[in-house]
Amino acid sequence: MNGCERIREFIERRLDAEWSRAEDESVSSHLESCGECSAAQRKLQKIDGALKSMLAGEAAKIEFASFWVGVERRLNAPQSWLRDWRDRWIVVPRSAWAVPAFILLLLGVLSFESYFPAWRGGVARGRFASVDSIDAHGRTVALLRENETRTTVIWLYDEAEDEHETAEEDPKSGPAF
Amino acid sequence: MEPSDWDLVQKCQAGEKSAFQELVSRYHQKVYMVILGLLGNREDALEVAQETFLRVFRKIDGFHGGSSFYTWIYRIAVNLAIDAQRRRKRDRLEFHENLDGLLESQNEVARDPFGDVHDRELREHLIQAINGLTPEHKAVIVLRTIEGLSYKDIGEILGCSEGTVMSRLHYARKKLQDKLNSFL
């Protein structure tokens, strides 16, 4: 942080009357020699002054008598604990509808299959939806998934075709005698 | 000799309505200013200010003087204003109507036919710039600028540390300066 940046922090604190005498002396001497920092101070003072005068002008128009009438009317109004509780605790943000809408949409998508069992991704499906097989250390594992009863059959078997294929790959080799 | 806020609070707790009335007369303009600064809407600010005093009246038995009366009342006012702002988000058109109203009334108050056009422009853009701040940043700048409250008091009102107040003030001022640079 350079000297001017530090001084500008002090300027704000001085404007807020939250500064020490030692800081004040260093700020004052810097402001005398630095045009940019003194301009920054002027801008801050101008913003503060404009805001204060604007709101003070508005507040000056609020007469006590009419204000008190409003307060008294509220004091004499029957107290509704339900309204008080609602005002205190229920603050509904504008986009609050988006959360339940998203949850409903998600539930709809997830339960779509239950209501339309014959439909999956636009293609009608049969009794057996899928057969997957994987090779597990020389043995093949097949997974047979049945959709209607949601049953999965796991089928382990040896791959006998490999030997057969190997034998067929080398027909010229002939019998080994 | 004028009774202190605490004297009036105690009388109010004892059931003296006139003491409450005196408290309202002391603080109604200040509370209104703070809320107007936060909401930027005259009618809403008046309503929320009156609601603030209703809450003060109902809760005054629970006030034991642990903090200053003014920090307590400002805390209620700021919380209600922030709630109101979230609840009653006005549409853009209405906000501009309100802006014009505020500026017109400012010109009437000034009663200066040779009023500085530059200052008027600054005020107009100041309202827009403040409206662009978050409620938390608005609250620090309004409490500091209007009431001249200390960082400690502002922290007590907003329920945050002095360091947070300082950094929020710095951020809010920087934002305002950036937006108003050509009018300063």
Chai-1 contact restraints between the chains, C-beta under 6 A:
chainA,res_idxA,chainB,res_idxB,connection_type,confidence,min_distance_angstrom,max_distance_angstrom,comment,restraint_id
A,E18,B,Y151,contact,1.0,0.0,6.0,A-B,restraint_1
A,K43,B,Q177,contact,1.0,0.0,6.0,A-B,restraint_2
A,K43,B,L184,contact,1.0,0.0,6.0,A-B,restraint_3
A,K46,B,L184,contact,1.0,0.0,6.0,A-B,restraint_4
A,I47,B,L176,contact,1.0,0.0,6.0,A-B,restraint_5
A,D48,B,T145,contact,1.0,0.0,6.0,A-B,restraint_6
A,A50,B,L122,contact,1.0,0.0,6.0,A-B,restraint_7
A,A50,B,R123,contact,1.0,0.0,6.0,A-B,restraint_8
A,A50,B,L126,contact,1.0,0.0,6.0,A-B,restraint_9
A,L51,B,T145,contact,1.0,0.0,6.0,A-B,restraint_10
A,K52,B,T145,contact,1.0,0.0,6.0,A-B,restraint_11
A,K52,B,I146,contact,1.0,0.0,6.0,A-B,restraint_12
A,M54,B,Q106,contact,1.0,0.0,6.0,A-B,restraint_13
A,M54,B,R123,contact,1.0,0.0,6.0,A-B,restraint_14
A,L55,B,M33,contact,1.0,0.0,6.0,A-B,restraint_15
A,L55,B,L36,contact,1.0,0.0,6.0,A-B,restraint_16
A,L55,B,G37,contact,1.0,0.0,6.0,A-B,restraint_17
A,L55,B,I146,contact,1.0,0.0,6.0,A-B,restraint_18
A,G57,B,Q106,contact,1.0,0.0,6.0,A-B,restraint_19
A,G57,B,V109,contact,1.0,0.0,6.0,A-B,restraint_20
A,E58,B,L36,contact,1.0,0.0,6.0,A-B,restraint_21
A,A59,B,Q29,contact,1.0,0.0,6.0,A-B,restraint_22
A,A59,B,Y32,contact,1.0,0.0,6.0,A-B,restraint_23
A,A59,B,M33,contact,1.0,0.0,6.0,A-B,restraint_24
A,I62,B,Q29,contact,1.0,0.0,6.0,A-B,restraint_25
A,I62,B,Y32,contact,1.0,0.0,6.0,A-B,restraint_26
A,F64,B,S25,contact,1.0,0.0,6.0,A-B,restraint_27
A,F67,B,H28,contact,1.0,0.0,6.0,A-B,restraint_28
A,G70,B,Q50,contact,1.0,0.0,6.0,A-B,restraint_29
A,V71,B,V24,contact,1.0,0.0,6.0,A-B,restraint_30
A,V71,B,Q50,contact,1.0,0.0,6.0,A-B,restraint_31
A,V71,B,F53,contact,1.0,0.0,6.0,A-B,restraint_32
A,R74,B,Q50,contact,1.0,0.0,6.0,A-B,restraint_33
A,R74,B,L54,contact,1.0,0.0,6.0,A-B,restraint_34
A,V91,B,D83,contact,1.0,0.0,6.0,A-B,restraint_35
A,V91,B,R86,contact,1.0,0.0,6.0,A-B,restraint_36
A,V91,B,R87,contact,1.0,0.0,6.0,A-B,restraint_37
